[in-house]
Amino acid sequence: MKTKIPGITFSWKRALGITKIKQQIARETGIPTTKQGLERKIGSMIINLFKKKCENISI
């Protein structure tokens, strides 16, 4: 049975530079490349849109 050494891992995406390219694209475009980041960005856009709509309503 093969046991892993904690803290030592290998990522082929990092080795090929894919992670770095994705990070650069995300910084330049402002669009996250991860599912969680994209969901967070869309959620905040919806909340901000809702806040602006509520500010325009006068009582």
N, C-alpha and C positions, 0 to 999 in steps of 0.2 A: 504494500500500500504506500502510495506516495503522499508525503505530507508537505504542505507549503510552509515556507518561512514567512512569518508575519511581517508585513511592511515591504516585502520584496515582490514586486509584480512586474510583468512585462506587457506593454500595450503596443500592438503593431500599428495602431493608428497614430500614436505619438511618435513611434520610430520612423514612420513614413512622412510625418509632418502634417498629417490631415488635421489634427487638433489645432495646430497653430494657424493654418489657413482658415479654418472655420471661425476662430476667434478674431482674426483680422477682418473677415467679411462682416461679422456681427458688429464690430466696432465702427467700421466705415459706413455701413448702411443703417445702423441703429436697429436692425431686425435680428432678434435672438435666433440662434440656430438650434437651440434645445427645445424640446416640447414644453418643459416647465417654464422656460423663459418666455416663450411665445404666448403661452396661456396667461402668464402674469402681465405681459404687455397689453394683450387684448383686453383683459379684465380691467386694467387701469384706464384704458381708453374709454371703455363703456361707462365706468364710474364717473370719469371726468365729463363725458358727454351728458350724463344724467344730471350732474351738478350744474352744468351750464344751463340746461333746460329749466331746472328749478329756480335758478337765479333770475331768469327772464320772466317768470310768472309773478305778476304783482297781485297782492291781495288787498 
